[in-house]
């Protein structure tokens, strides 16, 4: 059940995309990128949870594993670097929480920069440069 709740985080970037596409299209991809970056790691863990479902769930679980491997490591290594986690041990909930916060900060920055770049290219194309 918790895995499905993690998937509900996908509502945040989808809602911001719809809002910004109507109200502030100039910053559409910036806002969408930041919001997606904040929830990318929990969503990937939620998709990973589908591996217990027969048939199609195995494929979704494999996709979630790939996403989790991509989106999960920066927070862990940043946490190890600043002393939140110990390398090589299983993380308890408090450590895992802070690793996910660090993942959110990292991926919001990366996806926000990508979104800003897309918005800047769209503006240049619209202005005819």
N, CA, C and O atoms as CSV, one atom per row, in Angstrom:
chain,resi,resn,atom,element,x,y,z
A,1,UNK,N,N,0.820,-1.198,0.000
A,1,UNK,CA,C,0.000,0.000,0.000
A,1,UNK,C,C,0.867,1.266,0.000
A,1,UNK,O,O,0.537,2.267,-0.637
A,2,UNK,N,N,1.983,1.191,0.734
A,2,UNK,CA,C,2.855,2.363,0.801
A,2,UNK,C,C,3.473,2.662,-0.557
A,2,UNK,O,O,3.745,3.819,-0.878
A,3,UNK,N,N,3.698,1.609,-1.365
A,3,UNK,CA,C,4.274,1.816,-2.689
A,3,UNK,C,C,3.311,2.589,-3.582
A,3,UNK,O,O,3.737,3.437,-4.366
A,4,UNK,N,N,2.025,2.305,-3.470
A,4,UNK,CA,C,1.033,3.043,-4.256
A,4,UNK,C,C,0.969,4.488,-3.774
A,4,UNK,O,O,0.799,5.404,-4.578
A,5,UNK,N,N,1.104,4.694,-2.467
A,5,UNK,CA,C,1.129,6.059,-1.942
A,5,UNK,C,C,2.325,6.833,-2.485
A,5,UNK,O,O,2.226,8.031,-2.751
A,6,UNK,N,N,3.469,6.138,-2.650
A,6,UNK,CA,C,4.635,6.807,-3.226
A,6,UNK,C,C,4.376,7.202,-4.674
A,6,UNK,O,O,4.876,8.227,-5.139
A,7,UNK,N,N,3.597,6.392,-5.386
A,7,UNK,CA,C,3.274,6.734,-6.772
A,7,UNK,C,C,2.372,7.960,-6.863
A,7,UNK,O,O,2.370,8.656,-7.879
A,8,UNK,N,N,1.607,8.226,-5.807
A,8,UNK,CA,C,0.733,9.404,-5.812
A,8,UNK,C,C,1.520,10.710,-5.836
A,8,UNK,O,O,0.965,11.766,-6.137
A,9,UNK,N,N,2.818,10.638,-5.517
A,9,UNK,CA,C,3.660,11.829,-5.640
A,9,UNK,C,C,3.705,12.329,-7.080
A,9,UNK,O,O,4.012,13.498,-7.312
A,10,UNK,N,N,3.408,11.477,-8.040
A,10,UNK,CA,C,3.425,11.876,-9.443
A,10,UNK,C,C,2.351,12.906,-9.751
A,10,UNK,O,O,2.405,13.569,-10.787
A,11,UNK,N,N,1.378,13.047,-8.864
A,11,UNK,CA,C,0.324,14.037,-9.057
A,11,UNK,C,C,0.896,15.453,-8.970
A,11,UNK,O,O,0.400,16.366,-9.630
A,12,UNK,N,N,1.928,15.633,-8.162
A,12,UNK,CA,C,2.499,16.974,-7.956
A,12,UNK,C,C,3.074,17.549,-9.263
A,12,UNK,O,O,2.668,18.642,-9.657
A,13,UNK,N,N,4.003,16.862,-9.951
A,13,UNK,CA,C,4.508,17.439,-11.194
A,13,UNK,C,C,3.440,17.533,-12.281
A,13,UNK,O,O,3.451,18.473,-13.075
A,14,UNK,N,N,2.519,16.572,-12.325
A,14,UNK,CA,C,1.459,16.628,-13.332
A,14,UNK,C,C,0.551,17.827,-13.089
A,14,UNK,O,O,0.159,18.513,-14.033
A,15,UNK,N,N,0.218,18.082,-11.828
A,15,UNK,CA,C,-0.617,19.240,-11.503
A,15,UNK,C,C,0.081,20.558,-11.805
A,15,UNK,O,O,-0.534,21.484,-12.333
A,16,UNK,N,N,1.365,20.641,-11.470
A,16,UNK,CA,C,2.103,21.865,-11.775
A,16,UNK,C,C,2.260,22.071,-13.274
A,16,UNK,O,O,2.231,23.205,-13.754
A,17,UNK,N,N,2.426,20.980,-14.015
A,17,UNK,CA,C,2.513,21.093,-15.468
A,17,UNK,C,C,1.212,21.681,-16.025
A,17,UNK,O,O,1.247,22.584,-16.862
A,18,UNK,N,N,0.079,21.175,-15.568
A,18,UNK,CA,C,-1.206,21.686,-16.050
A,18,UNK,C,C,-1.414,23.145,-15.648
A,18,UNK,O,O,-1.896,23.951,-16.444
A,19,UNK,N,N,-1.050,23.479,-14.412
A,19,UNK,CA,C,-1.209,24.857,-13.945
A,19,UNK,C,C,-0.324,25.816,-14.742
A,19,UNK,O,O,-0.799,26.839,-15.235
A,20,UNK,N,N,0.945,25.488,-14.866
A,20,UNK,CA,C,1.877,26.384,-15.536
A,20,UNK,C,C,1.643,26.437,-17.045
A,20,UNK,O,O,1.963,27.444,-17.676
A,21,UNK,N,N,1.094,25.379,-17.633
A,21,UNK,CA,C,0.823,25.435,-19.076
A,21,UNK,C,C,-0.289,26.424,-19.381
A,21,UNK,O,O,-0.353,26.963,-20.486
A,22,UNK,N,N,-1.165,26.667,-18.417
A,22,UNK,CA,C,-2.254,27.625,-18.638
A,22,UNK,C,C,-1.937,29.017,-18.107
A,22,UNK,O,O,-2.244,30.014,-18.761
A,23,UNK,N,N,-1.326,29.095,-16.932
A,23,UNK,CA,C,-1.123,30.392,-16.269
A,23,UNK,C,C,0.240,31.026,-16.545
A,23,UNK,O,O,0.321,32.239,-16.741
A,24,UNK,N,N,1.304,30.234,-16.563
A,24,UNK,CA,C,2.657,30.769,-16.734
A,24,UNK,C,C,3.472,29.890,-17.677
A,24,UNK,O,O,4.427,29.246,-17.243
A,25,UNK,N,N,3.115,29.853,-18.955
A,25,UNK,CA,C,3.828,28.954,-19.867
A,25,UNK,C,C,5.299,29.307,-20.049
A,25,UNK,O,O,6.079,28.489,-20.537
A,26,UNK,N,N,5.673,30.498,-19.668
A,26,UNK,CA,C,7.076,30.897,-19.819
A,26,UNK,C,C,8.001,30.062,-18.932
A,26,UNK,O,O,9.146,29.799,-19.299
A,27,UNK,N,N,7.505,29.649,-17.773
A,27,UNK,CA,C,8.306,28.860,-16.833
A,27,UNK,C,C,7.795,27.431,-16.691
A,27,UNK,O,O,7.972,26.809,-15.644
A,28,UNK,N,N,7.169,26.914,-17.729
A,28,UNK,CA,C,6.528,25.603,-17.666
A,28,UNK,C,C,7.506,24.498,-17.301
A,28,UNK,O,O,7.275,23.759,-16.344
A,29,UNK,N,N,8.587,24.377,-18.046
A,29,UNK,CA,C,9.500,23.255,-17.827
A,29,UNK,C,C,10.387,23.449,-16.611
A,29,UNK,O,O,10.842,22.472,-16.017
A,30,UNK,N,N,10.637,24.686,-16.233
A,30,UNK,CA,C,11.392,24.934,-15.004
A,30,UNK,C,C,10.625,24.399,-13.800
A,30,UNK,O,O,11.174,23.646,-12.996
A,31,UNK,N,N,9.362,24.786,-13.674
A,31,UNK,CA,C,8.544,24.344,-12.538
A,31,UNK,C,C,8.304,22.844,-12.579
A,31,UNK,O,O,8.351,22.179,-11.544
A,32,UNK,N,N,8.046,22.307,-13.762
A,32,UNK,CA,C,7.820,20.869,-13.882
A,32,UNK,C,C,9.087,20.097,-13.536
A,32,UNK,O,O,9.018,19.066,-12.867
A,33,UNK,N,N,10.237,20.581,-13.980
A,33,UNK,CA,C,11.497,19.904,-13.683
A,33,UNK,C,C,11.813,19.905,-12.202
A,33,UNK,O,O,12.218,18.881,-11.652
A,34,UNK,N,N,11.633,21.039,-11.553
A,34,UNK,CA,C,11.903,21.115,-10.116
A,34,UNK,C,C,10.961,20.194,-9.348
A,34,UNK,O,O,11.393,19.448,-8.469
A,35,UNK,N,N,9.675,20.247,-9.682
A,35,UNK,CA,C,8.719,19.413,-8.945
A,35,UNK,C,C,8.951,17.930,-9.219
A,35,UNK,O,O,8.802,17.111,-8.312
A,36,UNK,N,N,9.312,17.570,-10.445
A,36,UNK,CA,C,9.594,16.170,-10.721
A,36,UNK,C,C,10.865,15.713,-10.009
A,36,UNK,O,O,10.931,14.588,-9.512
A,37,UNK,N,N,11.865,16.579,-9.961
A,37,UNK,CA,C,13.094,16.226,-9.264
A,37,UNK,C,C,12.875,15.969,-7.777
A,37,UNK,O,O,13.530,15.109,-7.188
A,38,UNK,N,N,11.954,16.714,-7.172
A,38,UNK,CA,C,11.676,16.523,-5.750
A,38,UNK,C,C,11.067,15.160,-5.458
A,38,UNK,O,O,11.267,14.611,-4.374
A,39,UNK,N,N,10.321,14.604,-6.421
A,39,UNK,CA,C,9.614,13.347,-6.167
A,39,UNK,C,C,10.142,12.176,-6.995
A,39,UNK,O,O,9.565,11.090,-6.939
A,40,UNK,N,N,11.207,12.359,-7.752
A,40,UNK,CA,C,11.698,11.303,-8.645
A,40,UNK,C,C,12.123,10.051,-7.883
A,40,UNK,O,O,11.791,8.939,-8.295
A,41,UNK,N,N,12.838,10.211,-6.800
A,41,UNK,CA,C,13.315,9.044,-6.057
A,41,UNK,C,C,12.170,8.279,-5.386
A,41,UNK,O,O,12.133,7.054,-5.502
A,42,UNK,N,N,11.230,8.941,-4.686
A,42,UNK,CA,C,10.106,8.176,-4.124
A,42,UNK,C,C,9.233,7.505,-5.187
A,42,UNK,O,O,8.729,6.403,-4.968
A,43,UNK,N,N,9.051,8.159,-6.330
A,43,UNK,CA,C,8.265,7.534,-7.399
A,43,UNK,C,C,8.975,6.286,-7.909
A,43,UNK,O,O,8.330,5.267,-8.156
A,44,UNK,N,N,10.282,6.350,-8.067
A,44,UNK,CA,C,11.005,5.175,-8.557
A,44,UNK,C,C,10.926,4.023,-7.563
A,44,UNK,O,O,10.868,2.863,-7.970
A,45,UNK,N,N,10.922,4.325,-6.269
A,45,UNK,CA,C,10.750,3.271,-5.260
A,45,UNK,C,C,9.343,2.682,-5.354
A,45,UNK,O,O,9.162,1.474,-5.200
A,46,UNK,N,N,8.351,3.532,-5.606
A,46,UNK,CA,C,6.987,3.036,-5.770
A,46,UNK,C,C,6.835,2.126,-6.973
A,46,UNK,O,O,6.130,1.119,-6.901
A,47,UNK,N,N,7.483,2.464,-8.076
A,47,UNK,CA,C,7.437,1.609,-9.265
A,47,UNK,C,C,8.163,0.297,-8.990
A,47,UNK,O,O,7.745,-0.755,-9.472
A,48,UNK,N,N,9.231,0.349,-8.231
A,48,UNK,CA,C,9.962,-0.863,-7.858
A,48,UNK,C,C,9.073,-1.818,-7.068
A,48,UNK,O,O,9.243,-3.034,-7.155
A,49,UNK,N,N,8.139,-1.288,-6.307
A,49,UNK,CA,C,7.244,-2.117,-5.503
A,49,UNK,C,C,6.312,-2.993,-6.312
A,49,UNK,O,O,5.719,-3.919,-5.759
A,50,UNK,N,N,6.161,-2.738,-7.588
A,50,UNK,CA,C,5.285,-3.553,-8.418
A,50,UNK,C,C,5.890,-4.903,-8.775
A,50,UNK,O,O,5.221,-5.714,-9.415
A,51,UNK,N,N,7.123,-5.171,-8.389
A,51,UNK,CA,C,7.753,-6.430,-8.776
A,51,UNK,C,C,7.079,-7.645,-8.145
A,51,UNK,O,O,7.325,-8.764,-8.594
A,52,UNK,N,N,6.253,-7.476,-7.139
A,52,UNK,CA,C,5.541,-8.605,-6.539
A,52,UNK,C,C,4.249,-8.931,-7.272
A,52,UNK,O,O,3.630,-9.958,-6.993
A,53,UNK,N,N,3.832,-8.087,-8.196
A,53,UNK,CA,C,2.622,-8.315,-8.978
A,53,UNK,C,C,2.945,-9.247,-10.142
A,53,UNK,O,O,3.943,-9.033,-10.831
A,54,UNK,N,N,2.133,-10.272,-10.380
A,54,UNK,CA,C,2.434,-11.193,-11.486
A,54,UNK,C,C,2.386,-10.498,-12.852
A,54,UNK,O,O,1.728,-9.471,-13.015
A,55,UNK,N,N,3.073,-11.059,-13.799
A,55,UNK,CA,C,3.134,-10.658,-15.203
A,55,UNK,C,C,3.650,-9.240,-15.402
A,55,UNK,O,O,4.856,-9.003,-15.336
A,56,UNK,N,N,2.758,-8.309,-15.643
A,56,UNK,CA,C,3.178,-6.950,-15.996
A,56,UNK,C,C,3.934,-6.280,-14.845
A,56,UNK,O,O,4.768,-5.404,-15.076
A,57,UNK,N,N,3.647,-6.686,-13.617
A,57,UNK,CA,C,4.330,-6.114,-12.467
A,57,UNK,C,C,5.816,-6.406,-12.453
A,57,UNK,O,O,6.605,-5.606,-11.952
A,58,UNK,N,N,6.199,-7.544,-12.997
A,58,UNK,CA,C,7.630,-7.870,-13.063
A,58,UNK,C,C,8.361,-6.895,-13.976
A,58,UNK,O,O,9.472,-6.461,-13.671
A,59,UNK,N,N,7.732,-6.551,-15.101
A,59,UNK,CA,C,8.352,-5.576,-16.006
A,59,UNK,C,C,8.391,-4.193,-15.377
A,59,UNK,O,O,9.389,-3.482,-15.493
A,60,UNK,N,N,7.301,-3.810,-14.709
A,60,UNK,CA,C,7.299,-2.521,-14.014
A,60,UNK,C,C,8.337,-2.504,-12.896
A,60,UNK,O,O,9.008,-1.497,-12.674
A,61,UNK,N,N,8.461,-3.633,-12.195
A,61,UNK,CA,C,9.465,-3.717,-11.128
A,61,UNK,C,C,10.876,-3.591,-11.657
A,61,UNK,O,O,11.723,-2.957,-11.028
A,62,UNK,N,N,11.139,-4.192,-12.817
A,62,UNK,CA,C,12.466,-4.061,-13.429
A,62,UNK,C,C,12.736,-2.617,-13.829
A,62,UNK,O,O,13.833,-2.102,-13.612
A,63,UNK,N,N,11.734,-1.965,-14.412
A,63,UNK,CA,C,11.852,-0.551,-14.759
A,63,UNK,C,C,12.082,0.289,-13.499
A,63,UNK,O,O,12.900,1.209,-13.503
A,64,UNK,N,N,11.353,-0.034,-12.418
A,64,UNK,CA,C,11.540,0.669,-11.150
A,64,UNK,C,C,12.912,0.451,-10.561
A,64,UNK,O,O,13.482,1.356,-9.952
A,65,UNK,N,N,13.458,-0.762,-10.740
A,65,UNK,CA,C,14.815,-1.031,-10.261
A,65,UNK,C,C,15.824,-0.143,-10.969
A,65,UNK,O,O,16.719,0.417,-10.336
A,66,UNK,N,N,15.680,-0.016,-12.281
A,66,UNK,CA,C,16.589,0.844,-13.044
A,66,UNK,C,C,16.453,2.293,-12.588
A,66,UNK,O,O,17.453,2.983,-12.386
A,67,UNK,N,N,15.211,2.753,-12.426
A,67,UNK,CA,C,14.993,4.132,-11.967
A,67,UNK,C,C,15.552,4.355,-10.559
A,67,UNK,O,O,16.128,5.405,-10.274
A,68,UNK,N,N,15.379,3.367,-9.687
A,68,UNK,CA,C,15.880,3.499,-8.326
A,68,UNK,C,C,17.408,3.521,-8.296
A,68,UNK,O,O,18.006,4.265,-7.519
A,69,UNK,N,N,18.032,2.710,-9.137
A,69,UNK,CA,C,19.498,2.731,-9.197
A,69,UNK,C,C,20.012,4.080,-9.687
A,69,UNK,O,O,21.059,4.550,-9.242
A,70,UNK,N,N,19.276,4.696,-10.601
A,70,UNK,CA,C,19.697,6.005,-11.120
A,70,UNK,C,C,19.434,7.111,-10.103
A,70,UNK,O,O,20.308,7.940,-9.849
A,71,UNK,N,N,18.235,7.131,-9.519
A,71,UNK,CA,C,17.833,8.253,-8.678
A,71,UNK,C,C,18.177,8.089,-7.200
A,71,UNK,O,O,18.018,9.037,-6.430
A,72,UNK,N,N,18.642,6.918,-6.786
A,72,UNK,CA,C,18.859,6.689,-5.370
A,72,UNK,C,C,20.252,6.949,-4.854
A,72,UNK,O,O,20.430,7.221,-3.667
A,73,UNK,N,N,21.243,6.872,-5.720
A,73,UNK,CA,C,22.615,6.919,-5.209
A,73,UNK,C,C,23.121,8.301,-4.817
A,73,UNK,O,O,23.928,8.377,-3.890
A,74,UNK,N,N,22.707,9.415,-5.456
A,74,UNK,CA,C,23.317,10.696,-5.054
A,74,UNK,C,C,23.063,11.045,-3.589
A,74,UNK,O,O,23.969,11.504,-2.893
A,75,UNK,N,N,21.843,10.830,-3.124
A,75,UNK,CA,C,21.533,11.153,-1.734
A,75,UNK,C,C,22.294,10.287,-0.751
A,75,UNK,O,O,22.712,10.747,0.311
A,76,UNK,N,N,22.468,9.019,-1.122
A,76,UNK,CA,C,23.217,8.112,-0.243
A,76,UNK,C,C,24.667,8.563,-0.120
A,76,UNK,O,O,25.212,8.616,0.983
A,77,UNK,N,N,25.288,8.885,-1.238
A,77,UNK,CA,C,26.683,9.301,-1.192
A,77,UNK,C,C,26.846,10.682,-0.549
A,77,UNK,O,O,27.829,10.925,0.151
A,78,UNK,N,N,25.894,11.580,-0.781
A,78,UNK,CA,C,25.963,12.873,-0.100
A,78,UNK,C,C,25.776,12.690,1.405
A,78,UNK,O,O,26.455,13.337,2.203
A,79,UNK,N,N,24.849,11.802,1.791
A,79,UNK,CA,C,24.650,11.522,3.205
A,79,UNK,C,C,25.878,10.912,3.854
A,79,UNK,O,O,26.208,11.226,4.997
A,80,UNK,N,N,26.552,10.042,3.120
A,80,UNK,CA,C,27.798,9.454,3.639
A,80,UNK,C,C,28.884,10.517,3.767
A,80,UNK,O,O,29.672,10.502,4.713
A,81,UNK,N,N,28.920,11.437,2.809
A,81,UNK,CA,C,29.957,12.472,2.828
A,81,UNK,C,C,29.787,13.446,3.993
A,81,UNK,O,O,30.775,13.921,4.553
A,82,UNK,N,N,28.540,13.745,4.361
A,82,UNK,CA,C,28.328,14.708,5.446
A,82,UNK,C,C,28.048,14.040,6.789
A,82,UNK,O,O,27.812,14.721,7.786
A,83,UNK,N,N,28.073,12.698,6.815
A,83,UNK,CA,C,27.968,11.987,8.078
A,83,UNK,C,C,26.572,11.591,8.511
A,83,UNK,O,O,26.387,11.200,9.663
A,84,UNK,N,N,25.591,11.675,7.642
A,84,UNK,CA,C,24.233,11.247,8.006
A,84,UNK,C,C,24.141,9.728,8.026
A,84,UNK,O,O,23.493,9.154,8.901
A,85,UNK,N,N,24.783,9.079,7.070
A,85,UNK,CA,C,24.748,7.618,6.977
A,85,UNK,C,C,26.153,7.056,7.092
A,85,UNK,O,O,27.139,7.745,6.830
A,86,UNK,N,N,26.228,5.807,7.482
A,86,UNK,CA,C,27.501,5.100,7.505
A,86,UNK,C,C,27.577,4.237,6.255
A,86,UNK,O,O,26.611,3.542,5.939
A,87,UNK,N,N,28.677,4.257,5.545
A,87,UNK,CA,C,28.787,3.439,4.341
A,87,UNK,C,C,28.733,1.948,4.669
A,87,UNK,O,O,29.324,1.492,5.647
A,88,UNK,N,N,28.012,1.200,3.830
A,88,UNK,CA,C,27.993,-0.248,3.955
A,88,UNK,C,C,27.014,-0.808,4.965
A,88,UNK,O,O,27.080,-2.001,5.261
A,89,UNK,N,N,26.114,-0.013,5.508
A,89,UNK,CA,C,25.116,-0.520,6.447
A,89,UNK,C,C,23.718,-0.294,5.888
A,89,UNK,O,O,23.497,0.585,5.054
A,90,UNK,N,N,22.777,-1.110,6.367
A,90,UNK,CA,C,21.379,-0.943,5.977
A,90,UNK,C,C,20.832,0.287,6.691
A,90,UNK,O,O,21.067,0.479,7.884
A,91,UNK,N,N,20.100,1.117,5.952
A,91,UNK,CA,C,19.615,2.370,6.510
A,91,UNK,C,C,18.303,2.172,7.257
A,91,UNK,O,O,17.387,1.521,6.754
A,92,UNK,N,N,18.215,2.730,8.448
A,92,UNK,CA,C,16.966,2.781,9.192
A,92,UNK,C,C,16.134,3.944,8.640
A,92,UNK,O,O,16.603,4.710,7.798
A,93,UNK,N,N,14.903,4.062,9.122
A,93,UNK,CA,C,14.016,5.090,8.580
A,93,UNK,C,C,14.573,6.509,8.696
A,93,UNK,O,O,14.510,7.248,7.714
A,94,UNK,N,N,15.115,6.931,9.845
A,94,UNK,CA,C,15.607,8.326,9.903
A,94,UNK,C,C,16.700,8.609,8.885
A,94,UNK,O,O,16.706,9.675,8.268
A,95,UNK,N,N,17.616,7.682,8.700
A,95,UNK,CA,C,18.671,7.888,7.708
A,95,UNK,C,C,18.092,7.876,6.298
A,95,UNK,O,O,18.468,8.690,5.455
A,96,UNK,N,N,17.171,6.943,6.051
A,96,UNK,CA,C,16.560,6.848,4.720
A,96,UNK,C,C,15.790,8.127,4.386
A,96,UNK,O,O,15.809,8.590,3.245
A,97,UNK,N,N,15.115,8.692,5.385
A,97,UNK,CA,C,14.384,9.936,5.175
A,97,UNK,C,C,15.323,11.040,4.702
A,97,UNK,O,O,15.026,11.741,3.735
A,98,UNK,N,N,16.464,11.195,5.389
A,98,UNK,CA,C,17.395,12.261,5.018
A,98,UNK,C,C,18.076,11.982,3.686
A,98,UNK,O,O,18.419,12.916,2.961
A,99,UNK,N,N,18.276,10.719,3.358
A,99,UNK,CA,C,18.809,10.379,2.037
A,99,UNK,C,C,17.821,10.801,0.955
A,99,UNK,O,O,18.225,11.322,-0.085
A,100,UNK,N,N,16.529,10.579,1.193
A,100,UNK,CA,C,15.519,10.985,0.205
A,100,UNK,C,C,15.412,12.507,0.106
A,100,UNK,O,O,15.172,13.036,-0.979
A,101,UNK,N,N,15.584,13.209,1.212
A,101,UNK,CA,C,15.595,14.682,1.160
A,101,UNK,C,C,16.767,15.161,0.307
A,101,UNK,O,O,16.611,16.054,-0.526
A,102,UNK,N,N,17.938,14.565,0.516
A,102,UNK,CA,C,19.113,14.930,-0.279
A,102,UNK,C,C,18.915,14.568,-1.747
A,102,UNK,O,O,19.325,15.319,-2.632
A,103,UNK,N,N,18.290,13.420,-2.012
A,103,UNK,CA,C,17.971,13.062,-3.403
A,103,UNK,C,C,17.049,14.094,-4.029
A,103,UNK,O,O,17.245,14.493,-5.177
A,104,UNK,N,N,16.044,14.527,-3.277
A,104,UNK,CA,C,15.116,15.531,-3.799
A,104,UNK,C,C,15.815,16.838,-4.133
A,104,UNK,O,O,15.548,17.438,-5.174
A,105,UNK,N,N,16.706,17.281,-3.258
A,105,UNK,CA,C,17.442,18.522,-3.521
A,105,UNK,C,C,18.327,18.370,-4.756
A,105,UNK,O,O,18.376,19.255,-5.610
A,106,UNK,N,N,19.024,17.242,-4.838
A,106,UNK,CA,C,19.924,17.019,-5.967
A,106,UNK,C,C,19.160,16.958,-7.288
A,106,UNK,O,O,19.497,17.668,-8.236
A,107,UNK,N,N,18.129,16.109,-7.351
A,107,UNK,CA,C,17.409,15.933,-8.619
A,107,UNK,C,C,16.537,17.138,-8.966
A,107,UNK,O,O,16.310,17.403,-10.147
A,108,UNK,N,N,16.046,17.873,-7.973
A,108,UNK,CA,C,15.312,19.106,-8.286
A,108,UNK,C,C,16.239,20.116,-8.942
A,108,UNK,O,O,15.827,20.841,-9.848
A,109,UNK,N,N,17.484,20.170,-8.493
A,109,UNK,CA,C,18.462,21.067,-9.110
A,109,UNK,C,C,18.765,20.636,-10.540
A,109,UNK,O,O,18.772,21.466,-11.449
A,110,UNK,N,N,19.016,19.343,-10.746
A,110,UNK,CA,C,19.354,18.846,-12.085
A,110,UNK,C,C,18.193,19.035,-13.049
A,110,UNK,O,O,18.365,19.591,-14.134
A,111,UNK,N,N,17.006,18.571,-12.652
A,111,UNK,CA,C,15.858,18.690,-13.552
A,111,UNK,C,C,15.396,20.134,-13.700
A,111,UNK,O,O,14.851,20.507,-14.739
A,112,UNK,N,N,15.609,20.949,-12.669
A,112,UNK,CA,C,15.286,22.373,-12.787
A,112,UNK,C,C,16.187,23.072,-13.799
A,112,UNK,O,O,15.722,23.913,-14.569
A,113,UNK,N,N,17.472,22.727,-13.799
A,113,UNK,CA,C,18.396,23.304,-14.792
A,113,UNK,C,C,18.002,22.861,-16.194
A,113,UNK,O,O,18.003,23.666,-17.126
A,114,UNK,N,N,17.663,21.581,-16.346
A,114,UNK,CA,C,17.207,21.106,-17.663
A,114,UNK,C,C,15.930,21.820,-18.100
A,114,UNK,O,O,15.797,22.209,-19.260
A,115,UNK,N,N,14.992,21.989,-17.165
A,115,UNK,CA,C,13.757,22.702,-17.488
A,115,UNK,C,C,13.998,24.148,-17.859
A,115,UNK,O,O,13.385,24.665,-18.794
A,116,UNK,N,N,14.884,24.802,-17.135
A,116,UNK,CA,C,15.217,26.187,-17.471
A,116,UNK,C,C,15.824,26.275,-18.868
A,116,UNK,O,O,15.528,27.204,-19.620
A,117,UNK,N,N,16.677,25.304,-19.215
A,117,UNK,CA,C,17.289,25.283,-20.551
A,117,UNK,C,C,16.226,25.107,-21.630
A,117,UNK,O,O,16.257,25.787,-22.655
A,118,UNK,N,N,15.284,24.190,-21.396
A,118,UNK,CA,C,14.207,23.995,-22.369
A,118,UNK,C,C,13.371,25.261,-22.517
A,118,UNK,O,O,13.017,25.647,-23.631
A,119,UNK,N,N,13.053,25.914,-21.383
A,119,UNK,CA,C,12.275,27.154,-21.456
A,119,UNK,C,C,13.030,28.251,-22.198
A,119,UNK,O,O,12.435,28.993,-22.980
A,120,UNK,N,N,14.328,28.359,-21.960
A,120,UNK,CA,C,15.128,29.380,-22.644
A,120,UNK,C,C,15.171,29.108,-24.146
A,120,UNK,O,O,15.090,30.042,-24.943
A,121,UNK,N,N,15.297,27.845,-24.538
A,121,UNK,CA,C,15.281,27.514,-25.968
A,121,UNK,C,C,13.931,27.811,-26.591
A,121,UNK,O,O,13.864,28.287,-27.724
A,122,UNK,N,N,12.862,27.538,-25.874
A,122,UNK,CA,C,11.517,27.855,-26.387
A,122,UNK,C,C,11.334,29.346,-26.564
A,122,UNK,O,O,10.770,29.798,-27.561
A,123,UNK,N,N,11.821,30.127,-25.576
A,123,UNK,CA,C,11.701,31.589,-25.689
A,123,UNK,C,C,12.505,32.131,-26.867
A,123,UNK,O,O,12.038,33.016,-27.585
A,124,UNK,N,N,13.712,31.602,-27.066
A,124,UNK,CA,C,14.525,32.048,-28.198
A,124,UNK,C,C,13.865,31.698,-29.529
A,124,UNK,O,O,13.892,32.494,-30.468
A,125,UNK,N,N,13.286,30.531,-29.606
A,125,UNK,CA,C,12.617,30.118,-30.830
A,125,UNK,C,C,11.379,30.983,-31.092
A,125,UNK,O,O,11.086,31.326,-32.238
A,126,UNK,N,N,10.654,31.332,-30.022
A,126,UNK,CA,C,9.467,32.158,-30.165
A,126,UNK,C,C,9.825,33.594,-30.553
A,126,UNK,O,O,9.062,34.250,-31.264
A,127,UNK,N,N,10.974,34.084,-30.095
A,127,UNK,CA,C,11.397,35.441,-30.421
A,127,UNK,C,C,12.093,35.492,-31.776
A,127,UNK,O,O,12.374,36.577,-32.286
A,128,UNK,N,N,12.372,34.335,-32.362
A,128,UNK,CA,C,12.952,34.294,-33.689
A,128,UNK,C,C,14.457,34.453,-33.735
A,128,UNK,O,O,14.991,34.881,-34.758
A,129,UNK,N,N,15.149,34.128,-32.679
A,129,UNK,CA,C,16.608,34.255,-32.671
A,129,UNK,C,C,17.269,33.068,-33.261
A,129,UNK,O,O,18.496,33.016,-33.330
